[in-house]
Amino acid sequence: MGKDASFDIVSEFDFQELDNAINQTKKEIITRYDFKGTKAEVNLAKESITLIAENDNRINAIVDILQSKAIKRGLSIKIFDYGKIEPSGGSMVKQVINLRQGINQDIAKSIVKEIKASGLKVQSQIQGDVVRVTAKNIDDLQKVITLLKEKDLNIPLQFVNYRS
């Protein structure tokens, strides 16, 4: 058994599912009684979502709707990085929600550190915004996945490109 097994740890989401969740959020805002006669906007850009409403409570209500729609579409709410609610033109307020995709270097280093501290016979290396884990024993790879699922990192992790 000279061949090593490996997998990649990534943090990504389906942009189309997010777009669908945004559209469902917009539809719900139009039909909800507490939003009748008010101005509320949800705008999706490539790396962020901008919410605009008349006050903080409305922004928070939009966030609740967005989170529930995202969860129903299989998206982790850990992809959302909430900015401050700040004044926008007129009597409006806005909030920018940045979208987390990819594993930044600090989190990648902490993942590698966790894997090393576990004492499992695996190698892990950072490759851009992906962490590759390699081992001779497939069971050790399963243990790494279990270990990382138990850790509460502030980003969603997926385990892909499994090769044995």
N, CA, C and O atoms as a DFTB+ gen file, in Angstrom:
656 C
 N C O
     1  1       0.838      -1.195       0.000
     2  2       0.000       0.000       0.000
     3  2       0.874       1.247       0.000
     4  3       0.935       1.966       0.997
     5  1       1.542       1.501      -1.106
     6  2       2.450       2.626      -1.185
     7  2       1.776       3.930      -1.536
     8  3       2.390       4.993      -1.437
     9  1       0.532       3.868      -1.940
    10  2      -0.151       5.066      -2.403
    11  2      -0.830       5.798      -1.242
    12  3      -1.452       5.175      -0.382
    13  1      -0.701       7.117      -1.232
    14  2      -1.342       7.915      -0.190
    15  2      -2.745       8.320      -0.620
    16  3      -3.032       8.482      -1.806
    17  1      -3.609       8.477       0.375
    18  2      -4.953       9.005       0.135
    19  2      -4.930      10.477       0.535
    20  3      -4.150      10.877       1.399
    21  1      -5.792      11.288      -0.100
    22  2      -5.798      12.712       0.237
    23  2      -7.175      13.318      -0.014
    24  3      -8.015      12.740      -0.704
    25  1      -7.378      14.501       0.569
    26  2      -8.550      15.319       0.263
    27  2      -8.181      16.767       0.491
    28  3      -7.178      17.068       1.137
    29  1      -8.995      17.665      -0.040
    30  2      -8.778      19.100       0.132
    31  2      -9.847      19.668       1.054
    32  3     -11.011      19.270       1.003
    33  1      -9.433      20.599       1.892
    34  2     -10.375      21.339       2.740
    35  2     -10.568      22.697       2.082
    36  3      -9.601      23.430       1.879
    37  1     -11.807      23.037       1.748
    38  2     -12.105      24.305       1.093
    39  2     -13.246      25.002       1.834
    40  3     -13.919      24.405       2.675
    41  1     -13.442      26.256       1.507
    42  2     -14.584      27.001       2.021
    43  2     -15.196      27.737       0.841
    44  3     -14.677      28.762       0.399
    45  1     -16.297      27.213       0.338
    46  2     -16.948      27.834      -0.816
    47  2     -18.456      27.640      -0.711
    48  3     -18.941      26.885       0.132
    49  1     -19.175      28.321      -1.565
    50  2     -20.631      28.180      -1.593
    51  2     -21.109      28.299      -3.033
    52  3     -20.391      28.787      -3.906
    53  1     -22.322      27.849      -3.259
    54  2     -22.921      27.897      -4.589
    55  2     -23.532      29.289      -4.790
    56  3     -24.542      29.623      -4.170
    57  1     -22.920      30.092      -5.655
    58  2     -23.376      31.470      -5.875
    59  2     -24.809      31.498      -6.411
    60  3     -25.579      32.397      -6.072
    61  1     -25.170      30.518      -7.246
    62  2     -26.533      30.467      -7.793
    63  2     -27.553      30.259      -6.681
    64  3     -28.620      30.872      -6.696
    65  1     -27.231      29.397      -5.714
    66  2     -28.139      29.192      -4.577
    67  2     -28.280      30.473      -3.758
    68  3     -29.367      30.791      -3.277
    69  1     -27.163      31.215      -3.598
    70  2     -27.227      32.486      -2.880
    71  2     -28.114      33.469      -3.633
    72  3     -28.922      34.170      -3.023
    73  1     -27.968      33.524      -4.956
    74  2     -28.796      34.395      -5.780
    75  2     -30.276      34.035      -5.606
    76  3     -31.123      34.922      -5.496
    77  1     -30.582      32.736      -5.583
    78  2     -31.966      32.295      -5.366
    79  2     -32.469      32.729      -3.990
    80  3     -33.609      33.174      -3.858
    81  1     -31.626      32.602      -2.968
    82  2     -32.011      33.010      -1.609
    83  2     -32.282      34.515      -1.561
    84  3     -33.218      34.956      -0.895
    85  1     -31.463      35.304      -2.268
    86  2     -31.660      36.764      -2.323
    87  2     -33.005      37.075      -2.984
    88  3     -33.766      37.907      -2.490
    89  1     -33.295      36.399      -4.111
    90  2     -34.569      36.637      -4.808
    91  2     -35.761      36.257      -3.939
    92  3     -36.772      36.959      -3.941
    93  1     -35.660      35.165      -3.201
    94  2     -36.744      34.771      -2.298
    95  2     -36.904      35.792      -1.168
    96  3     -38.020      36.084      -0.739
    97  1     -35.785      36.326      -0.695
    98  2     -35.828      37.354       0.351
    99  2     -36.560      38.592      -0.164
   100  3     -37.410      39.148       0.532
   101  1     -36.231      39.024      -1.384
   102  2     -36.892      40.198      -1.977
   103  2     -38.396      39.965      -2.097
   104  3     -39.189      40.854      -1.785
   105  1     -38.792      38.773      -2.549
   106  2     -40.223      38.462      -2.698
   107  2     -40.933      38.500      -1.353
   108  3     -42.046      39.015      -1.250
   109  1     -40.286      37.950      -0.310
   110  2     -40.915      37.946       1.002
   111  2     -41.060      39.359       1.555
   112  3     -42.068      39.675       2.186
   113  1     -40.058      40.218       1.324
   114  2     -40.136      41.606       1.793
   115  2     -41.336      42.309       1.153
   116  3     -42.044      43.063       1.821
   117  1     -41.561      42.064      -0.137
   118  2     -42.689      42.691      -0.848
   119  2     -44.023      42.262      -0.248
   120  3     -44.951      43.067      -0.166
   121  1     -44.129      41.001       0.172
   122  2     -45.418      40.482       0.640
   123  2     -45.637      40.615       2.146
   124  3     -46.767      40.467       2.612
   125  1     -44.582      40.890       2.920
   126  2     -44.762      40.937       4.376
   127  2     -45.473      42.205       4.824
   128  3     -45.211      43.297       4.319
   129  1     -46.376      42.040       5.782
   130  2     -47.176      43.142       6.302
   131  2     -46.309      44.217       6.944
   132  3     -46.547      45.407       6.736
   133  1     -45.297      43.812       7.730
   134  2     -44.470      44.797       8.433
   135  2     -43.576      45.619       7.500
   136  3     -42.951      46.584       7.941
   137  1     -43.508      45.246       6.207
   138  2     -42.734      46.024       5.238
   139  2     -43.617      46.828       4.295
   140  3     -43.102      47.511       3.410
   141  1     -44.947      46.763       4.464
   142  2     -45.867      47.516       3.597
   143  2     -45.606      49.017       3.732
   144  3     -45.544      49.555       4.837
   145  1     -45.456      49.676       2.585
   146  2     -45.279      51.127       2.582
   147  2     -43.898      51.584       3.019
   148  3     -43.697      52.776       3.250
   149  1     -42.950      50.684       3.139
   150  2     -41.594      51.083       3.528
   151  2     -40.631      50.812       2.376
   152  3     -40.937      50.067       1.445
   153  1     -39.483      51.427       2.468
   154  2     -38.450      51.184       1.464
   155  2     -37.466      50.166       2.025
   156  3     -36.944      50.331       3.128
   157  1     -37.221      49.122       1.261
   158  2     -36.231      48.119       1.662
   159  2     -35.608      47.533       0.399
   160  3     -36.313      47.164      -0.541
   161  1     -34.289      47.454       0.390
   162  2     -33.576      46.920      -0.768
   163  2     -32.583      45.860      -0.329
   164  3     -31.998      45.937       0.751
   165  1     -32.405      44.861      -1.200
   166  2     -31.377      43.839      -1.018
   167  2     -30.647      43.744      -2.354
   168  3     -31.240      43.359      -3.361
   169  1     -29.365      44.092      -2.366
   170  2     -28.587      44.081      -3.605
   171  2     -27.397      43.143      -3.483
   172  3     -26.598      43.245      -2.552
   173  1     -27.294      42.234      -4.431
   174  2     -26.208      41.266      -4.446
   175  2     -25.130      41.705      -5.434
   176  3     -25.416      41.975      -6.600
   177  1     -23.888      41.772      -4.955
   178  2     -22.734      42.027      -5.817
   179  2     -21.879      40.760      -5.811
   180  3     -22.256      39.755      -5.208
   181  1     -20.756      40.809      -6.466
   182  2     -19.917      39.607      -6.580
   183  2     -19.398      39.118      -5.228
   184  3     -19.356      37.913      -4.981
   185  1     -19.002      40.046      -4.351
   186  2     -18.412      39.645      -3.080
   187  2     -19.148      40.184      -1.855
   188  3     -18.654      40.063      -0.734
   189  1     -20.335      40.783      -2.061
   190  2     -21.065      41.331      -0.919
   191  2     -22.552      41.464      -1.220
   192  3     -22.992      41.381      -2.367
   193  1     -23.307      41.673      -0.145
   194  2     -24.739      41.946      -0.232
   195  2     -24.950      43.273       0.497
   196  3     -24.422      43.469       1.592
   197  1     -25.714      44.181      -0.102
   198  2     -26.011      45.453       0.554
   199  2     -27.491      45.497       0.895
   200  3     -28.348      45.300       0.034
   201  1     -27.779      45.762       2.173
   202  2     -29.159      45.901       2.638
   203  2     -29.406      47.375       2.921
   204  3     -28.586      48.036       3.558
   205  1     -30.539      47.889       2.446
   206  2     -30.904      49.278       2.699
   207  2     -32.346      49.281       3.208
   208  3     -33.226      48.657       2.616
   209  1     -32.571      49.993       4.313
   210  2     -33.916      50.076       4.884
   211  2     -34.042      51.364       5.681
   212  3     -33.100      52.152       5.768
   213  1     -35.232      51.567       6.268
   214  2     -35.497      52.823       6.969
   215  2     -34.916      52.886       8.375
   216  3     -34.667      53.975       8.890
   217  1     -34.695      51.722       9.009
   218  2     -34.107      51.732      10.354
   219  2     -33.433      50.393      10.667
   220  3     -33.526      49.437       9.897
   221  1     -32.756      50.350      11.812
   222  2     -32.007      49.155      12.222
   223  2     -32.913      47.922      12.340
   224  3     -32.524      46.817      11.961
   225  1     -34.126      48.129      12.872
   226  2     -35.039      46.988      13.056
   227  2     -35.398      46.339      11.722
   228  3     -35.481      45.115      11.623
   229  1     -35.609      47.158      10.706
   230  2     -35.934      46.614       9.380
   231  2     -34.734      45.854       8.795
   232  3     -34.890      44.794       8.189
   233  1     -33.531      46.419       8.990
   234  2     -32.316      45.732       8.527
   235  2     -32.228      44.356       9.210
   236  3     -31.970      43.345       8.557
   237  1     -32.445      44.336      10.524
   238  2     -32.368      43.068      11.263
   239  2     -33.430      42.085      10.784
   240  3     -33.169      40.883      10.723
   241  1     -34.614      42.568      10.445
   242  2     -35.667      41.700       9.917
   243  2     -35.261      41.121       8.561
   244  3     -35.513      39.948       8.283
   245  1     -34.631      41.948       7.717
   246  2     -34.161      41.470       6.411
   247  2     -33.086      40.400       6.610
   248  3     -33.081      39.386       5.913
   249  1     -32.174      40.627       7.561
   250  2     -31.120      39.645       7.849
   251  2     -31.746      38.317       8.267
   252  3     -31.308      37.257       7.822
   253  1     -32.774      38.370       9.126
   254  2     -33.458      37.133       9.559
   255  2     -34.055      36.388       8.359
   256  3     -33.915      35.170       8.240
   257  1     -34.716      37.133       7.480
   258  2     -35.323      36.515       6.288
   259  2     -34.225      35.899       5.422
   260  3     -34.339      34.755       4.983
   261  1     -33.156      36.674       5.179
   262  2     -32.054      36.205       4.343
   263  2     -31.426      34.931       4.908
   264  3     -31.159      33.984       4.168
   265  1     -31.194      34.914       6.216
   266  2     -30.594      33.731       6.841
   267  2     -31.491      32.511       6.685
   268  3     -31.003      31.426       6.367
   269  1     -32.797      32.669       6.905
   270  2     -33.702      31.516       6.794
   271  2     -33.752      31.009       5.353
   272  3     -33.788      29.800       5.122
   273  1     -33.756      31.925       4.385
   274  2     -33.770      31.514       2.971
   275  2     -32.466      30.814       2.596
   276  3     -32.476      29.833       1.852
   277  1     -31.342      31.319       3.111
   278  2     -30.038      30.714       2.815
   279  2     -29.962      29.291       3.378
   280  3     -29.493      28.374       2.704
   281  1     -30.423      29.119       4.605
   282  2     -30.395      27.794       5.237
   283  2     -31.263      26.816       4.453
   284  3     -30.865      25.673       4.225
   285  1     -32.445      27.262       4.041
   286  2     -33.339      26.388       3.262
   287  2     -32.716      25.976       1.932
   288  3     -33.066      24.932       1.382
   289  1     -31.801      26.781       1.416
   290  2     -31.156      26.468       0.136
   291  2     -29.825      25.755       0.337
   292  3     -29.053      25.595      -0.609
   293  1     -29.555      25.324       1.575
   294  2     -28.352      24.541       1.842
   295  2     -27.078      25.356       2.003
   296  3     -25.978      24.812       1.903
   297  1     -27.215      26.653       2.251
   298  2     -26.042      27.506       2.458
   299  2     -25.797      27.682       3.955
   300  3     -26.744      27.775       4.737
   301  1     -24.540      27.728       4.346
   302  2     -24.193      27.991       5.739
   303  2     -24.270      29.502       5.975
   304  3     -23.849      30.285       5.123
   305  1     -24.807      29.912       7.127
   306  2     -24.841      31.353       7.399
   307  2     -23.464      31.866       7.821
   308  3     -23.289      33.065       8.037
   309  1     -22.491      30.966       7.939
   310  2     -21.117      31.394       8.224
   311  2     -20.476      32.095       7.021
   312  3     -19.415      32.704       7.157
   313  1     -21.110      32.013       5.848
   314  2     -20.551      32.714       4.675
   315  2     -20.781      34.219       4.779
   316  3     -20.164      34.989       4.044
   317  1     -21.666      34.647       5.688
   318  2     -21.982      36.068       5.827
   319  2     -21.067      36.713       6.868
   320  3     -20.956      36.225       7.993
   321  1     -20.416      37.808       6.491
   322  2     -19.576      38.590       7.388
   323  2     -20.226      39.970       7.490
   324  3     -20.073      40.807       6.600
   325  1     -20.948      40.193       8.582
   326  2     -21.798      41.380       8.725
   327  2     -20.997      42.627       9.064
   328  3     -20.198      42.638      10.000
   329  1     -21.227      43.679       8.283
   330  2     -20.626      44.977       8.575
   331  2     -21.537      45.746       9.535
   332  3     -22.598      45.261       9.927
   333  1     -21.105      46.945       9.902
   334  2     -21.912      47.788      10.791
   335  2     -23.101      48.358      10.028
   336  3     -23.043      48.571       8.817
   337  1     -24.183      48.600      10.768
   338  2     -25.328      49.311      10.192
   339  2     -24.980      50.797      10.280
   340  3     -24.719      51.321      11.363
   341  1     -24.980      51.464       9.132
   342  2     -24.570      52.865       9.124
   343  2     -25.568      53.708       8.341
   344  3     -26.306      53.187       7.505
   345  1     -25.591      55.016       8.612
   346  2     -26.520      55.894       7.900
   347  2     -26.227      55.912       6.401
   348  3     -25.076      55.884       5.966
   349  1     -27.310      55.960       5.633
   350  2     -27.200      56.088       4.182
   351  2     -27.973      57.351       3.831
   352  3     -28.503      58.001       4.732
   353  1     -28.057      57.717       2.581
   354  2     -28.731      58.953       2.192
   355  2     -30.142      59.096       2.765
   356  3     -30.867      58.110       2.900
   357  1     -30.515      60.295       3.089
   358  2     -31.851      60.561       3.619
   359  2     -32.007      59.974       5.012
   360  3     -31.100      60.063       5.840
   361  1     -33.166      59.373       5.264
   362  2     -33.406      58.783       6.591
   363  2     -33.171      57.272       6.562
   364  3     -33.694      56.537       7.400
   365  1     -32.391      56.829       5.605
   366  2     -32.164      55.397       5.419
   367  2     -30.877      54.943       6.125
   368  3     -29.991      55.745       6.418
   369  1     -30.807      53.646       6.385
   370  2     -29.581      53.036       6.899
   371  2     -29.215      51.875       5.987
   372  3     -30.063      51.328       5.283
   373  1     -27.930      51.507       6.012
   374  2     -27.521      50.384       5.180
   375  2     -26.552      49.498       5.938
   376  3     -25.898      49.920       6.892
   377  1     -26.482      48.252       5.480
   378  2     -25.527      47.308       6.033
   379  2     -24.928      46.522       4.877
   380  3     -25.647      46.038       4.002
   381  1     -23.612      46.400       4.881
   382  2     -22.934      45.605       3.859
   383  2     -22.546      44.276       4.495
   384  3     -21.926      44.239       5.557
   385  1     -22.918      43.194       3.834
   386  2     -22.565      41.853       4.291
   387  2     -21.563      41.299       3.285
   388  3     -21.912      41.018       2.139
   389  1     -20.323      41.146       3.721
   390  2     -19.305      40.567       2.838
   391  2     -19.482      39.054       2.802
   392  3     -19.906      38.445       3.784
   393  1     -19.157      38.460       1.669
   394  2     -19.305      37.021       1.492
   395  2     -17.950      36.347       1.668
   396  3     -16.973      36.701       1.007
   397  1     -17.909      35.370       2.568
   398  2     -16.661      34.641       2.825
   399  2     -16.542      33.472       1.869
   400  3     -17.412      32.603       1.817
   401  1     -15.467      33.461       1.122
   402  2     -15.191      32.336       0.241
   403  2     -13.691      32.122       0.228
   404  3     -12.926      33.080       0.118
   405  1     -13.270      30.894       0.337
   406  2     -11.845      30.589       0.423
   407  2     -11.397      30.632       1.866
   408  3     -12.047      31.235       2.719
   409  1     -10.274      29.981       2.126
   410  2      -9.730      29.935       3.486
   411  2      -8.554      30.906       3.526
   412  3      -7.570      30.724       2.808
   413  1      -8.656      31.946       4.372
   414  2      -7.538      32.898       4.436
   415  2      -6.356      32.260       5.176
   416  3      -6.507      31.223       5.822
   417  1      -5.198      32.879       5.075
   418  2      -3.964      32.285       5.604
   419  2      -4.023      32.014       7.103
   420  3      -3.549      30.973       7.559
   421  1      -4.600      32.941       7.881
   422  2      -4.653      32.748       9.337
   423  2      -5.473      31.516       9.706
   424  3      -5.064      30.713      10.544
   425  1      -6.631      31.379       9.074
   426  2      -7.484      30.224       9.369
   427  2      -6.828      28.943       8.857
   428  3      -6.887      27.908       9.520
   429  1      -6.198      29.012       7.671
   430  2      -5.503      27.839       7.131
   431  2      -4.410      27.383       8.094
   432  3      -4.247      26.186       8.331
   433  1      -3.660      28.338       8.648
   434  2      -2.601      27.989       9.602
   435  2      -3.185      27.348      10.859
   436  3      -2.615      26.398      11.395
   437  1      -4.330      27.871      11.331
   438  2      -4.934      27.283      12.535
   439  2      -5.469      25.876      12.250
   440  3      -5.437      25.016      13.130
   441  1      -5.961      25.632      11.026
   442  2      -6.424      24.289      10.653
   443  2      -5.243      23.319      10.657
   444  3      -5.337      22.223      11.209
   445  1      -4.129      23.727      10.039
   446  2      -2.926      22.888       9.999
   447  2      -2.427      22.617      11.424
   448  3      -2.026      21.498      11.743
   449  1      -2.455      23.645      12.273
   450  2      -2.020      23.507      13.659
   451  2      -2.898      22.498      14.413
   452  3      -2.386      21.658      15.152
   453  1      -4.228      22.588      14.220
   454  2      -5.163      21.640      14.849
   455  2      -4.864      20.211      14.413
   456  3      -4.854      19.291      15.231
   457  1      -4.621      20.036      13.117
   458  2      -4.358      18.695      12.584
   459  2      -3.053      18.143      13.185
   460  3      -2.989      16.976      13.572
   461  1      -2.018      18.987      13.259
   462  2      -0.740      18.541      13.840
   463  2      -0.902      18.200      15.317
   464  3      -0.337      17.217      15.795
   465  1      -1.680      19.018      16.044
   466  2      -1.875      18.796      17.477
   467  2      -2.656      17.508      17.758
   468  3      -2.581      16.961      18.858
   469  1      -3.400      17.030      16.765
   470  2      -4.210      15.821      16.976
   471  2      -3.360      14.558      17.099
   472  3      -3.816      13.546      17.633
   473  1      -2.123      14.622      16.604
   474  2      -1.245      13.464      16.700
   475  2      -1.514      12.390      15.654
   476  3      -0.904      11.322      15.700
   477  1      -2.414      12.652      14.714
   478  2      -2.703      11.682      13.658
   479  2      -1.547      11.652      12.662
   480  3      -0.848      12.648      12.476
   481  1      -1.358      10.503      12.027
   482  2      -0.266      10.364      11.060
   483  2      -0.732      10.853       9.688
   484  3      -0.978      10.068       8.772
   485  1      -0.842      12.158       9.585
   486  2      -1.260      12.789       8.331
   487  2      -0.350      13.992       8.069
   488  3       0.256      14.539       8.990
   489  1      -0.269      14.388       6.818
   490  2       0.442      15.609       6.452
   491  2      -0.602      16.598       5.946
   492  3      -1.538      16.226       5.238
   493  1      -0.427      17.856       6.318
   494  2      -1.342      18.882       5.809
   495  2      -0.501      20.036       5.303
   496  3       0.504      20.405       5.911
   497  1      -0.924      20.599       4.184
   498  2      -0.194      21.738       3.622
   499  2      -1.161      22.735       3.022
   500  3      -2.212      22.378       2.488
   501  1      -0.775      23.999       3.125
   502  2      -1.598      25.087       2.611
   503  2      -1.245      25.304       1.142
   504  3      -0.077      25.476       0.793
   505  1      -2.264      25.294       0.291
   506  2      -2.068      25.550      -1.142
   507  2      -3.034      26.655      -1.553
   508  3      -4.164      26.386      -1.962
   509  1      -2.584      27.886      -1.442
   510  2      -3.460      29.023      -1.757
   511  2      -4.562      29.132      -0.717
   512  3      -4.276      29.290       0.470
   513  1      -5.825      29.051      -1.146
   514  2      -6.933      29.112      -0.193
   515  2      -7.544      27.727       0.046
   516  3      -8.729      27.595       0.354
   517  1      -6.691      26.693      -0.107
   518  2      -7.098      25.300       0.103
   519  2      -6.076      24.649       1.029
   520  3      -4.888      24.964       0.960
   521  1      -6.531      23.740       1.899
   522  2      -5.610      22.961       2.720
   523  2      -5.721      21.510       2.261
   524  3      -6.805      20.928       2.291
   525  1      -4.595      20.921       1.834
   526  2      -4.587      19.515       1.396
   527  2      -4.100      18.641       2.536
   528  3      -3.098      18.946       3.182
   529  1      -4.818      17.552       2.779
   530  2      -4.457      16.602       3.831
   531  2      -4.166      15.264       3.163
   532  3      -4.964      14.777       2.361
   533  1      -3.019      14.670       3.497
   534  2      -2.584      13.408       2.898
   535  2      -2.242      12.426       4.012
   536  3      -1.705      12.815       5.049
   537  1      -2.556      11.146       3.792
   538  2      -2.222      10.105       4.770
   539  2      -2.120       8.757       4.072
   540  3      -2.681       8.561       2.994
   541  1      -1.393       7.824       4.700
   542  2      -1.319       6.462       4.174
   543  2      -2.588       5.699       4.531
   544  3      -3.034       4.826       3.786
   545  1      -3.164       6.040       5.684
   546  2      -4.328       5.328       6.196
   547  2      -5.600       6.163       5.990
   548  3      -5.684       7.296       6.464
   549  1      -6.573       5.606       5.293
   550  2      -7.830       6.322       5.012
   551  2      -8.574       6.664       6.305
   552  3      -9.224       7.705       6.391
   553  1      -8.477       5.790       7.307
   554  2      -9.158       6.044       8.587
   555  2      -8.659       7.325       9.245
   556  3      -9.427       8.043       9.885
   557  1      -7.349       7.609       9.080
   558  2      -6.805       8.845       9.642
   559  2      -7.426      10.073       8.973
   560  3      -7.664      11.087       9.629
   561  1      -7.686       9.980       7.670
   562  2      -8.342      11.094       6.971
   563  2      -9.748      11.312       7.517
   564  3     -10.183      12.448       7.705
   565  1     -10.460      10.197       7.773
   566  2     -11.805      10.312       8.347
   567  2     -11.755      10.988       9.721
   568  3     -12.628      11.787      10.061
   569  1     -10.729      10.662      10.499
   570  2     -10.584      11.263      11.838
   571  2     -10.322      12.760      11.736
   572  3     -10.811      13.536      12.556
   573  1      -9.546      13.169      10.722
   574  2      -9.275      14.599      10.514
   575  2     -10.585      15.335      10.198
   576  3     -10.844      16.412      10.734
   577  1     -11.406      14.741       9.321
   578  2     -12.692      15.360       8.971
   579  2     -13.559      15.504      10.219
   580  3     -14.148      16.559      10.456
   581  1     -13.634      14.435      11.018
   582  2     -14.430      14.468      12.252
   583  2     -13.904      15.540      13.207
   584  3     -14.682      16.293      13.793
   585  1     -12.575      15.604      13.358
   586  2     -11.946      16.585      14.244
   587  2     -12.322      18.009      13.830
   588  3     -12.689      18.829      14.672
   589  1     -12.228      18.301      12.524
   590  2     -12.497      19.661      12.052
   591  2     -13.974      20.017      12.099
   592  3     -14.324      21.183      12.282
   593  1     -14.847      19.022      11.935
   594  2     -16.287      19.297      12.034
   595  2     -16.665      19.669      13.463
   596  3     -17.602      20.438      13.679
   597  1     -15.938      19.127      14.441
   598  2     -16.227      19.424      15.848
   599  2     -15.727      20.804      16.251
   600  3     -16.270      21.409      17.176
   601  1     -14.701      21.312      15.573
   602  2     -14.157      22.639      15.879
   603  2     -15.118      23.706      15.351
   604  3     -15.701      23.550      14.278
   605  1     -15.273      24.772      16.103
   606  2     -16.176      25.832      15.664
   607  2     -15.370      26.947      15.006
   608  3     -15.083      27.973      15.622
   609  1     -15.013      26.725      13.748
   610  2     -14.330      27.772      12.985
   611  2     -15.403      28.711      12.451
   612  3     -16.540      28.290      12.239
   613  1     -15.066      29.951      12.237
   614  2     -16.105      30.898      11.813
   615  2     -16.314      30.905      10.298
   616  3     -16.858      31.866       9.753
   617  1     -15.885      29.839       9.615
   618  2     -16.173      29.689       8.188
   619  2     -16.703      28.278       7.942
   620  3     -16.375      27.351       8.682
   621  1     -17.520      28.118       6.907
   622  2     -17.984      26.772       6.580
   623  2     -16.876      26.007       5.854
   624  3     -16.189      26.569       5.001
   625  1     -16.703      24.743       6.187
   626  2     -15.680      23.928       5.527
   627  2     -16.328      22.828       4.726
   628  3     -17.332      22.254       5.146
   629  1     -15.753      22.527       3.554
   630  2     -16.158      21.385       2.761
   631  2     -14.914      20.545       2.511
   632  3     -13.799      21.062       2.444
   633  1     -15.128      19.239       2.375
   634  2     -14.026      18.314       2.161
   635  2     -14.215      17.706       0.777
   636  3     -15.150      16.940       0.548
   637  1     -13.316      18.055      -0.146
   638  2     -13.502      17.705      -1.562
   639  2     -12.257      17.026      -2.131
   640  3     -11.241      16.888      -1.449
   641  1     -12.354      16.602      -3.400
   642  2     -11.247      15.981      -4.137
   643  2     -10.653      14.795      -3.394
   644  3      -9.433      14.648      -3.314
   645  1     -11.522      13.951      -2.852
   646  2     -11.042      12.777      -2.119
   647  2     -10.401      11.807      -3.093
   648  3     -11.020      11.408      -4.079
   649  1      -9.159      11.426      -2.816
   650  2      -8.438      10.467      -3.683
   651  2      -7.817       9.396      -2.819
   652  3      -7.231       9.683      -1.775
   653  1      -7.950       8.145      -3.266
   654  2      -7.300       7.074      -2.510
   655  2      -6.431       6.234      -3.444
   656  3      -5.795       5.277      -3.002
